[in-house]
């Protein structure tokens, strides 16, 4: 069973307000995208409620397929809500909240296998069909690699966006910053004022960062805090053999990455190239950093469109 409602307002204290106000610094394309409100749904996966957003313009235009977007670590489905409408002319589009993040439920344990099952369950529940392309950013790209290994024969392709898949020995050598505990804030405004991108980077599109921040917090008895379970962000989430998952993918795969990404250097890109079939698309976006969908959104949309169009053309041969 799923439930649905239009996502067009957010809670701020005891008041409800529109998610974005008109501002001369906000481009028309963003306001247009926000006017295409998705519906909200839940599906149960292994006793955990998984939330997803669904865009379906209900037009008579025949769709060539579907897209499911997968967010990064400690993120949520609204990282994609300003991009999704740009694909509606040709695709039915959805974006999920992985367990322990966003508006999805929590688990006692988390692993890529469970996340892959969540992705597949959303595809089934939303009736996205076999002509689905799964696109994952950062941590979501790692989950997409696992999904492509386990369920790739049931979809059309998988795109990884700036997700560093390194040789096993490289991961053991790499030091990761210690995870800081969640903090609580007295009100909505104080919480979103503390929002930061991780890894940190500059982003001139402040309206997008604010949009992400607005959907990143919730009110609890202890105050306002972030929408993720700390257990879901444990360091062990990086210890699975993602290189093997990518190598054993059962569908078309590709990589999009930021030319100035702090996580994907030339060595990592070449290693990932070696794991994918010859001719798989690997595209760098100029001036883009790790959070490439925020700092170069139009370029990101264009690259995804071209890759999917090429894959669609090959499927029709």
C-alpha positions in Angstrom: 0.0 0.0 0.0 1.1 3.6 -0.6 -0.2 6.9 0.6 0.2 10.1 -1.3 -0.2 13.8 -0.9 1.0 16.9 -2.8 4.3 18.3 -1.5 3.8 22.1 -1.7 4.1 23.3 1.8 6.5 22.9 4.7 6.1 23.2 8.5 7.9 26.2 10.2 7.1 26.2 13.9 3.4 26.3 14.2 2.9 28.0 10.8 2.9 26.5 7.3 4.5 28.5 4.5 5.3 28.1 0.9 8.7 26.4 0.4 10.1 29.2 -1.7 9.3 32.9 -1.8 9.7 35.0 -4.9 13.1 36.6 -5.1 14.9 38.4 -7.9 18.0 36.2 -7.3 16.0 33.0 -7.9 15.9 32.1 -11.6 12.6 31.5 -13.4 13.6 27.9 -14.1 13.7 27.1 -10.4 10.3 28.6 -9.8 8.9 26.6 -12.7 10.4 23.4 -11.4 8.9 24.1 -7.9 5.5 24.6 -9.5 5.6 20.9 -10.7 4.9 19.5 -7.2 5.4 15.7 -6.7 3.1 13.4 -4.8 4.4 11.7 -1.7 4.3 7.9 -1.2 5.4 5.2 1.2 6.1 1.5 0.6 7.1 -1.0 3.3 10.4 -2.8 2.7 11.5 -5.3 5.3 9.4 -3.7 8.1 10.6 -0.2 7.3 8.6 2.5 5.7 10.4 3.9 2.6 9.3 7.4 1.4 9.5 8.5 -2.2 8.4 11.4 -4.4 6.7 10.8 -7.7 6.3 13.2 -10.6 3.8 12.2 -13.3 2.4 15.0 -15.4 -0.6 12.8 -16.4 -0.3 14.1 -20.0 -1.2 11.9 -23.0 2.4 12.1 -24.2 3.9 8.6 -24.3 7.0 8.3 -22.0 10.1 6.5 -23.2 10.9 5.2 -19.7 11.3 6.2 -16.1 14.0 7.7 -13.8 14.6 7.0 -10.2 17.0 9.4 -8.4 19.0 8.2 -5.3 20.4 10.9 -2.9 23.7 11.0 -1.1 24.6 10.3 2.5 22.5 12.1 5.2 20.5 13.7 2.3 17.0 13.2 1.0 14.7 13.1 -2.0 14.4 16.9 -2.3 17.9 17.1 -3.5 16.3 16.1 -6.8 13.0 18.0 -6.7 14.4 21.0 -8.6 15.8 18.8 -11.3 13.1 16.1 -11.8 10.6 18.3 -13.7 13.2 18.8 -16.5 12.9 15.1 -17.4 9.1 14.9 -17.4 8.7 15.4 -21.2 10.1 11.9 -21.8 10.2 10.1 -18.4 8.1 9.3 -15.4 10.3 10.4 -12.5 10.7 9.4 -8.8 13.2 10.1 -6.0 13.4 8.1 -2.8 14.6 8.6 0.7 16.9 5.7 1.7 16.2 4.1 5.0 17.4 6.1 8.0 17.3 9.3 5.9 14.8 11.9 4.9 11.2 10.9 5.7 11.9 7.2 5.6 11.9 4.9 8.7 14.9 3.7 10.6 16.5 0.3 10.8 18.5 -1.6 13.4 21.1 -2.4 10.8 21.9 -0.8 7.4 23.7 -2.3 4.4 23.8 -1.9 0.6 21.8 -5.0 0.0 18.8 -3.6 2.0 19.2 -0.3 0.2 19.2 -2.1 -3.2 15.9 -3.8 -2.2 14.5 -0.4 -1.2 15.3 1.0 -4.7 13.7 -2.0 -6.4 10.6 -1.8 -4.2 10.1 1.8 -5.1 10.4 1.0 -8.8 7.7 -1.7 -8.3 5.4 0.4 -6.1 5.6 3.4 -8.4 5.1 1.3 -11.5 8.2 2.7 -13.1 8.7 -0.4 -15.3 11.7 -2.2 -16.8 12.7 0.9 -18.9 14.0 2.6 -15.7 17.2 4.5 -15.3 18.6 4.7 -11.7 20.7 7.7 -11.0 22.6 8.0 -7.7 24.7 10.8 -6.3 27.7 10.3 -4.0 26.7 7.7 -1.4 23.6 7.1 -3.5 25.8 6.1 -6.4 27.4 3.4 -4.3 24.0 2.1 -3.5 23.2 2.3 -7.2 26.3 0.1 -8.0 25.0 -2.6 -5.6 21.5 -2.3 -7.1 22.9 -2.6 -10.7 24.6 -5.9 -9.6 21.5 -7.4 -8.0 18.7 -6.0 -10.1 20.4 -4.6 -13.2 18.7 -7.1 -15.5 15.3 -5.6 -14.5 16.1 -2.0 -15.6 17.6 -0.1 -18.6 20.6 1.5 -17.0 22.4 3.0 -14.0 24.3 6.3 -13.7 26.7 7.1 -10.9 27.2 10.8 -10.1 30.5 11.7 -8.4 30.6 8.5 -6.3 34.2 7.5 -5.5 34.7 3.8 -6.0 38.3 3.0 -5.2 40.4 -0.1 -5.0 40.0 -1.9 -1.6 43.5 -1.0 -0.4 42.9 2.7 -1.1 39.8 2.7 1.1 41.8 1.1 4.0 44.5 3.8 3.7 42.1 6.7 3.4 41.3 8.5 6.7 37.8 9.7 7.1 36.8 12.7 9.4 35.2 11.6 12.7 31.4 11.7 12.6 29.9 14.4 14.8 26.8 13.7 16.7 23.5 15.3 15.8 22.8 18.7 17.3 19.5 20.2 18.3 18.3 23.7 17.7 15.6 25.8 19.4 13.7 26.6 16.2 13.4 26.0 12.4 15.4 29.2 11.5 18.3 28.3 13.8 18.5 24.8 12.4 18.6 25.7 8.7 21.1 28.5 9.4 23.5 25.8 10.5 23.1 23.7 7.3 26.4 22.9 5.5 27.3 20.9 2.5 29.5 17.8 3.2 32.2 17.6 1.9 32.3 21.4 2.2 32.4 23.4 -1.0 31.4 26.8 -2.3 28.1 27.0 -4.2 27.0 30.2 -5.8 23.5 28.9 -6.2 22.5 29.8 -2.6 18.8 29.4 -3.4 19.4 25.7 -4.0 21.3 25.2 -0.8 18.5 26.9 1.1 16.0 24.7 -0.7 17.9 21.6 0.5 18.2 23.0 4.0 14.5 23.6 4.3 13.8 19.9 3.7 16.7 18.7 5.9 15.3 19.3 9.4 12.4 18.1 11.5 11.0 19.0 14.9 11.5 16.6 17.8 10.8 16.8 21.6 14.5 17.9 22.0 14.3 20.6 19.4 14.9 20.9 15.6 17.5 18.5 14.1 18.6 16.8 10.9 16.5 14.2 9.1 18.8 11.2 9.4 19.6 8.4 11.8 23.1 8.6 13.1 23.5 4.8 12.8 22.9 5.1 9.0 26.0 7.3 8.8 28.4 4.8 10.4 31.9 4.5 8.8 31.3 0.8 8.0 28.9 1.9 5.2 32.1 2.5 3.0 33.5 -1.0 3.7 31.5 -3.0 1.2 33.2 -4.1 -2.1 31.6 -1.5 -4.3 34.2 -2.0 -7.0 33.0 -5.6 -7.3 29.4 -4.4 -7.5 30.1 -2.0 -10.3 32.2 -4.6 -12.2 29.3 -7.1 -12.0 26.6 -4.7 -13.0 23.9 -6.3 -15.2 22.9 -3.2 -17.1 24.3 -0.2 -18.9 26.4 1.9 -16.5 28.0 5.3 -16.6 29.8 7.9 -14.6 29.3 11.7 -14.3 31.7 13.6 -12.1 32.8 17.1 -11.3 36.0 18.3 -12.9 36.8 20.0 -9.6 35.5 17.3 -7.3 37.3 16.8 -4.1 36.4 13.1 -4.1 37.2 11.9 -7.6 40.7 12.3 -8.8 42.1 11.1 -12.1 43.3 7.8 -10.6 39.8 7.1 -9.2 38.1 7.9 -12.5 40.5 5.6 -14.4 39.9 2.8 -11.9 36.2 3.1 -12.3 36.6 3.1 -16.1 38.4 -0.2 -15.8 35.4 -1.7 -14.0 32.8 -0.7 -16.6 32.2 -2.2 -20.1 34.2 -0.6 -22.9 32.4 2.4 -24.3 30.5 3.2 -21.1 30.0 7.0 -20.7 32.3 8.9 -18.4 31.7 12.6 -18.5 33.3 15.4 -16.4 31.3 18.6 -15.9 33.6 21.7 -16.1 33.7 23.8 -13.0 31.6 21.3 -11.1 32.6 20.1 -7.6 31.3 17.1 -5.7 27.8 18.5 -5.3 27.5 18.9 -9.1 23.8 19.0 -9.2 23.8 22.1 -7.0 26.7 24.1 -8.5 26.1 23.1 -12.1 22.5 22.0 -12.3 21.8 22.9 -16.0 25.0 21.2 -17.2 24.1 18.1 -15.1 20.6 17.9 -16.6 22.1 18.2 -20.1 24.6 15.5 -19.6 22.0 13.1 -18.1 19.7 13.8 -21.0 22.3 13.1 -23.6 23.5 9.8 -22.0 19.9 8.5 -21.6 19.1 9.5 -25.2 22.1 7.5 -26.4 21.1 4.5 -24.4 17.5 4.8 -25.6 18.7 4.9 -29.2 20.8 1.7 -28.7 17.8 -0.1 -27.1 15.7 0.7 -30.2 18.2 -0.9 -32.6 
